[in-house]
């Protein structure tokens, strides 16, 4: 990769520098809009109970996808971006072949386990009122989504941002919408058809990649070295995703635990859940910057461009802080208006909680942007360590305060712990000599 691509585009200077971030942000917005529209269509077609079943099954899919993907999407993106030289093309194809071999084995073993334990898994993840066949329908979604993760990592590692974003929008935005109109009645049938659609579309995209590069696909065979590199980087990041799910669920669990009046606890859970959703929506606008940062920084790390990496960190910090503070101020001022307009007057009492937690949106946005930066710099799962620190702070302070009204304060403080820890790790790793130690040793 040329220095122009790694510098101008990544830095965002000039018109060309805005292309990749602009495309990524547009794809993210379109995907989110498609998901929101899908919720309304599901409710109108299958009613409120159908919407609840849909949401339960939709939440179960990422939890089942993580063990199958084994963190290979991130690892493939990083290692493909770092591969270069005369044999860089051969190495990239071996990485792709090795990634496909890994997920094929993991997917086969995991789906066999899901089918064998469909009934208990259905009770655990979907609720006792759901037909166990729903878990089988959810399992049909796994092959296509896992293949999507591998292809997305491959395209992102090659800096093919428009194609990667188009793949994301098609698989996560358009196909779920189209399936609502095409699938037979029933939420379980919907997910079964959606899984078939994901699998067929992802397979067609992979076939197109293979057909367009006949010379490259000769090196598609997996090799032991590439498999070890992918697993060494990817597997330690799987617990990080589960940690994040536990971290976002912990505030409401603490509320229920410390609440003396169950009714008050449920009301505060609704208020805090709304606040957490608001912060998540704020951070989603910064997620595309992080997706672009991972391959860009990995390529600079391969070239040994320590100055460029530190310069990128400074720019990311400045841009993120400026935008996050501005958006947080706007959200803070408009909180009562937005809550009343969207939920009605019944949710207006949530305004103080939402405003308080929104203050933690600034460090959260810093974490969202820097997590990919840290993933590029180090094979160690630094983000998992930082999430664990935030969880420890939240649990300790939340239990020590022991008040329903102060749990949001503890959660907001934990977001500051998460953001500051991410920024501190970024500066530590970009210090002289630290980045070189973070880069895995390359073989011949």
C-alpha positions in Angstrom: 0.0 0.0 0.0 1.3 3.4 -0.9 2.0 6.1 1.7 -0.5 8.3 -0.1 -3.3 5.8 0.7 -2.2 5.2 4.2 -1.8 8.9 4.9 -4.2 11.1 3.0 -7.2 8.9 3.2 -6.6 7.9 6.8 -6.0 11.4 8.0 -9.1 12.7 6.2 -7.2 15.6 4.5 -8.7 16.8 1.3 -11.6 15.4 -0.8 -10.1 12.0 -1.2 -9.5 11.7 2.5 -13.2 12.1 3.1 -14.3 9.4 0.7 -13.7 6.3 2.9 -15.1 7.9 6.1 -18.0 9.3 4.2 -18.9 6.0 2.6 -18.5 4.2 5.9 -20.8 6.7 7.7 -23.4 6.5 5.0 -23.4 2.7 5.1 -23.8 2.8 8.9 -26.7 5.2 8.7 -28.4 3.2 6.0 -28.0 0.0 7.9 -29.4 1.5 11.1 -32.3 3.1 9.2 -33.1 -0.3 7.6 -33.0 -2.0 11.1 -35.4 0.6 12.5 -37.8 0.2 9.5 -37.6 -3.5 9.9 -38.9 -3.2 13.5 -42.0 -1.3 12.3 -42.6 -3.8 9.5 -42.3 -6.8 11.9 -44.8 -5.2 14.4 -47.3 -4.3 11.7 -47.1 -7.9 10.2 -46.9 -10.1 13.3 -48.0 -7.8 16.1 -46.4 -6.9 19.4 -45.9 -10.5 20.4 -44.2 -11.2 17.1 -42.0 -8.2 17.6 -40.9 -9.5 21.0 -40.1 -12.9 19.6 -38.2 -11.2 16.7 -36.1 -9.1 19.1 -35.3 -12.2 21.3 -34.1 -14.2 18.3 -32.2 -11.2 16.8 -30.3 -10.7 20.1 -29.5 -14.4 20.3 -27.8 -14.5 16.8 -24.6 -12.4 17.8 -24.1 -14.5 20.9 -24.1 -17.7 18.8 -22.0 -16.1 16.0 -19.1 -15.2 18.3 -17.8 -18.7 19.0 -18.1 -19.6 15.3 -16.2 -16.6 14.0 -13.5 -16.9 16.6 -12.4 -13.3 16.1 -11.2 -14.2 12.6 -12.8 -11.1 11.0 -10.7 -8.7 13.0 -7.6 -10.9 12.6 -8.0 -11.2 8.9 -8.4 -7.5 8.4 -5.3 -6.7 10.5 -3.0 -9.4 9.0 -4.1 -8.7 5.4 -3.4 -5.0 5.8 0.0 -5.8 7.3 1.1 -8.2 4.6 3.2 -6.7 1.8 6.3 -7.1 -0.2 6.8 -9.3 -3.2 5.0 -12.3 -1.6 2.3 -10.2 0.0 -0.4 -11.3 -2.4 0.3 -15.0 -1.8 0.3 -14.4 1.9 -3.1 -12.7 1.8 -4.7 -15.6 -0.1 -3.2 -18.1 2.3 -4.7 -16.0 5.1 -8.1 -16.1 3.4 -7.9 -19.9 2.9 -6.9 -20.4 6.5 -9.7 -18.2 7.8 -12.3 -20.1 5.8 -10.9 -23.4 7.1 -11.0 -22.2 10.7 -14.6 -21.0 10.6 -15.7 -24.1 8.6 -14.5 -26.4 11.4 -15.8 -24.1 14.2 -19.1 -23.7 12.5 -19.6 -27.4 11.9 -18.9 -28.3 15.5 -20.9 -25.5 17.0 -24.0 -26.0 14.8 -23.9 -29.7 15.7 -24.0 -28.7 19.4 -26.8 -26.3 18.8 -29.0 -28.8 17.0 -28.3 -31.4 19.7 -29.2 -29.0 22.5 -31.9 -27.0 20.7 -34.5 -27.2 23.4 -32.4 -26.1 26.4 -30.7 -23.4 24.4 -34.1 -22.1 23.3 -35.2 -21.8 26.9 -32.0 -20.1 27.9 -31.7 -17.6 25.0 -35.2 -17.2 23.7 -37.5 -17.9 26.7 -39.7 -20.8 27.7 -42.6 -19.7 25.6 -40.7 -20.0 22.3 -40.9 -23.1 20.2 -37.5 -25.0 20.2 -37.7 -25.0 16.4 -36.9 -21.3 16.7 -33.4 -22.1 17.8 -32.9 -24.2 14.7 -34.1 -21.3 12.6 -31.6 -19.0 14.3 -28.8 -21.6 13.6 -29.6 -21.3 9.9 -28.4 -17.7 10.1 -24.9 -18.6 11.4 -23.2 -19.8 8.2 -24.0 -16.7 6.1 -23.2 -14.3 8.9 -19.9 -16.0 9.7 -18.9 -16.0 6.0 -20.0 -12.3 5.9 -17.5 -11.6 8.7 -14.7 -13.2 6.9 -15.4 -11.5 3.6 -15.8 -8.1 5.3 -12.5 -8.5 7.1 -10.8 -9.5 3.8 -12.2 -6.5 1.9 -11.4 -4.1 4.8 -7.8 -5.3 5.0 -7.4 -4.5 1.3 -8.8 -1.0 2.0 -11.8 -1.7 -0.3 -14.0 0.4 2.0 -16.9 1.0 -0.5 -17.2 -2.8 -1.3 -17.0 -3.7 2.4 -19.7 -1.1 3.3 -21.9 -2.3 0.4 -21.6 -5.8 1.7 -22.6 -4.7 5.2 -25.6 -2.7 4.0 -26.8 -5.5 1.7 -26.5 -8.3 4.4 -27.5 -6.4 7.5 -29.9 -3.8 6.0 -31.5 -4.8 2.7 -31.8 -8.6 3.1 -33.6 -8.4 6.4 -36.1 -5.9 4.9 -36.7 -8.0 1.8 -37.2 -11.2 3.7 -40.1 -9.7 5.7 -42.0 -9.4 2.4 -40.8 -12.8 0.9 -40.8 -15.2 3.9 -43.8 -17.3 4.9 -45.8 -16.2 8.0 -44.1 -16.6 11.3 -41.0 -15.2 12.9 -39.2 -18.6 12.9 -39.8 -19.0 9.2 -38.5 -15.5 8.7 -35.2 -16.2 10.3 -34.8 -19.5 8.5 -35.3 -17.7 5.1 -33.1 -14.9 6.2 -30.3 -17.4 7.0 -30.6 -18.9 3.6 -30.5 -15.4 2.0 -27.4 -14.5 4.0 -25.7 -17.8 3.1 -26.4 -17.5 -0.7 -25.5 -13.8 -1.0 -22.2 -14.2 1.0 -21.3 -17.3 -1.0 -21.9 -15.4 -4.3 -19.7 -12.5 -3.1 -16.9 -15.0 -2.2 -17.3 -16.7 -5.5 -17.0 -13.3 -7.3 -13.7 -12.6 -5.4 -12.3 -16.0 -6.4 -13.3 -15.7 -10.0 -11.8 -12.2 -10.5 -8.3 -13.3 -9.4 -7.4 -16.6 -10.9 -3.7 -16.3 -10.1 -4.4 -15.4 -6.5 -6.8 -18.3 -5.7 -4.1 -20.8 -6.5 -2.6 -19.8 -3.1 -6.0 -20.2 -1.3 -4.9 -23.4 0.5 -4.6 -22.9 4.3 -1.3 -23.4 6.0 -0.3 -23.9 9.6 1.5 -20.6 10.1 -1.5 -18.6 8.9 -3.9 -20.6 11.0 -1.8 -20.0 14.1 -1.5 -16.3 13.4 -5.2 -15.9 13.0 -6.2 -17.9 16.0 -3.5 -16.2 18.2 -4.9 -12.9 17.4 -8.7 -13.7 17.1 -9.4 -16.2 19.9 -8.4 -13.9 22.8 -10.9 -11.3 21.5 -13.9 -13.5 21.7 -14.3 -13.1 25.5 -14.1 -9.3 25.0 -17.4 -9.4 23.2 -19.1 -11.3 26.0 -17.5 -8.9 28.5 -19.1 -6.0 26.6 -22.5 -7.7 26.8 -22.1 -8.2 30.5 -20.9 -4.7 31.1 -24.0 -3.1 29.4 -26.3 -5.4 31.3 -24.6 -4.8 34.7 -26.2 -1.3 35.4 -29.8 -2.6 35.3 -28.9 -5.6 37.3 -27.4 -3.4 40.0 -30.5 -1.3 40.0 -32.8 -4.3 40.6 -30.4 -5.5 43.3 -30.3 -2.3 45.3 -34.0 -1.2 44.8 -36.1 -1.7 47.8 -39.4 -1.1 46.0 -39.7 -3.5 42.9 -41.9 -1.0 41.1 -39.4 1.8 41.6 -36.7 -0.5 40.4 -38.5 -1.4 37.2 -39.1 2.3 36.4 -35.5 3.2 37.0 -34.5 0.3 34.8 -36.5 1.7 32.0 -35.0 5.2 32.5 -31.4 3.9 32.7 -32.0 1.5 29.7 -33.2 4.5 27.7 -30.1 6.4 28.7 -27.8 3.5 27.7 -29.5 3.3 24.3 -29.0 7.1 23.8 -25.2 6.7 24.5 -25.0 3.7 22.2 -26.7 5.7 19.4 -24.2 8.5 19.9 -21.3 6.1 19.7 -22.6 4.4 16.6 -22.0 7.5 14.6 -18.2 7.1 15.4 -18.0 3.4 14.7 -17.1 3.8 11.0 -14.0 5.8 12.0 -12.8 2.9 14.0 -13.5 0.4 11.2 -11.3 2.4 8.8 -8.6 2.9 11.5 -7.9 -0.8 11.9 -6.5 -1.6 8.4 -4.9 1.9 8.0 -3.0 1.6 11.3 -2.1 -2.0 10.6 -0.5 -1.0 7.3 1.5 1.8 8.9 2.6 -0.6 11.6 3.9 -3.0 9.0 5.8 -0.2 7.4 7.2 0.9 10.7 5.7 4.4 10.4 5.7 5.2 14.1 5.4 8.9 13.4 2.3 8.4 11.2 0.7 6.2 13.9 1.2 8.8 16.6 0.0 11.5 14.3 -3.2 9.5 13.6 -3.8 9.1 17.3 -3.5 12.8 17.9 -6.0 13.5 15.0 -8.4 10.9 16.1 -8.4 12.2 19.7 -9.0 15.8 18.6 -11.7 15.0 16.1 -13.5 12.6 18.4 -13.4 15.0 21.4 -14.7 17.9 19.3 -17.5 16.1 17.7 -18.5 14.1 20.7 -18.7 17.2 23.0 -20.8 19.1 20.4 -23.2 16.2 19.9 -23.5 15.5 23.6 -24.3 19.2 24.3 -27.1 19.1 21.6 -28.5 15.8 23.0 -28.3 17.2 26.5 -30.3 20.3 25.6 -32.9 18.4 23.5 -33.4 15.5 25.9 -36.8 16.4 27.2 -38.1 17.3 23.8 -36.8 14.1 22.2 -38.1 11.9 25.0 -41.5 13.5 25.0 -41.8 13.5 21.3 -40.8 9.9 20.8 -42.1 8.1 23.9 -44.7 10.5 25.2 -45.0 12.4 28.5 -44.7 9.2 30.5 -41.0 9.1 29.8 -40.2 12.7 30.7 -39.1 11.7 34.3 -36.2 9.9 32.6 -34.7 13.2 31.4 -32.3 13.7 34.4 -31.0 10.1 34.1 -30.5 10.4 30.3 -28.8 13.8 30.7 -26.5 12.4 33.4 -25.5 9.3 31.4 -25.1 11.3 28.2 -22.1 13.1 29.9 -20.3 9.8 29.6 -21.0 9.8 25.9 -17.8 11.7 25.2 -15.4 9.1 26.7 -17.5 6.3 25.2 -17.1 7.8 21.7 -13.4 7.9 22.4 -13.5 4.2 23.2 -15.5 3.4 20.1 -12.9 5.1 17.9 -9.8 3.9 19.7 -10.8 0.3 20.2 -9.9 -0.5 16.5 -6.7 1.6 16.9 -5.7 -0.6 19.9 -6.6 -3.8 18.0 -4.3 -2.8 15.2 -1.4 -2.0 17.5 -1.4 -5.0 19.8 -2.2 -8.7 19.5 -3.1 -8.6 23.2 -6.9 -7.9 23.8 -6.4 -4.5 25.4 -10.1 -3.6 24.9 -11.1 -6.6 27.0 -8.8 -5.4 29.8 -10.3 -1.9 29.7 -13.9 -3.2 29.7 -13.0 -5.3 32.8 -11.6 -2.2 34.5 -14.8 -0.3 33.7 -16.9 -3.3 35.0 -14.9 -3.4 38.2 -15.4 0.3 38.8 -19.1 0.1 38.1 -19.7 -2.9 40.4 -17.5 -1.5 43.2 -18.9 2.0 43.2 -22.5 1.0 42.5 -22.6 -1.5 45.4 -20.7 1.0 47.7 -23.2 3.8 46.9 -26.2 1.3 47.3 -28.7 3.8 45.9 -31.0 3.5 42.9 -30.5 7.2 42.1 -26.7 6.9 42.2 -26.3 3.8 39.9 -26.4 6.0 36.8 -23.6 8.1 38.4 -21.5 5.0 38.8 -22.2 3.9 35.2 -21.3 7.4 33.8 -18.1 7.2 35.8 -17.3 3.8 34.4 -17.6 5.2 30.9 -14.9 7.7 31.8 -12.7 4.9 33.1 -13.2 3.1 29.8 -12.4 6.1 27.6 -9.4 7.3 29.6 -7.9 3.8 29.8 -8.2 3.5 26.0 -6.6 6.8 25.4 -3.8 6.0 27.9 -3.1 2.7 26.2 -3.0 4.4 22.8 -0.3 6.9 24.0 1.6 4.1 25.8 1.7 1.9 22.7 2.7 4.7 20.4 5.7 5.6 22.6 9.1 4.9 21.2 9.7 1.2 20.8 6.3 0.1 22.2 4.6 -0.3 18.8 7.4 -2.5 17.4 6.9 -4.8 20.3 3.2 -5.0 19.6 3.7 -6.2 16.0 3.9 -9.9 15.5 7.1 -11.3 14.1 6.8 -12.0 10.4 8.2 -15.1 8.9 10.0 -15.5 5.6 
